[in-house]
Amino acid sequence: MWLAIAVAGALALIAALVAMLSPTAPDRLQTLVALLFVAVAACFPVQIPRTKYSIGAADVFVFLMLSVLGPPAAVLAVGLE
């Protein structure tokens, strides 16, 4: 079962990379900067006071990328996170 999930994730990442390399892809520099923000935000989770839980601030950037740059960029961001 885990192998099927890993293969599906790898295929999704490959499909996102192919879509980002297409001539109609959004600005690649904007995507790279957003990926940098996701990588930095993923390193610093926000702790919820008086609990052992934390919130990943990178999720905000992932949803922002989804709305602005489209699904292929968001898939790359989730893979990076």
Secondary structure, 3 states (H helix, E strand, C coil): CHHHHHHHHHHHHHHHHHHHHCCCCCCHHHHHHHHHHHHHHHCCCEECCCCCCEECCHHHHHHHHHHHCCHHHHHHHHHHC
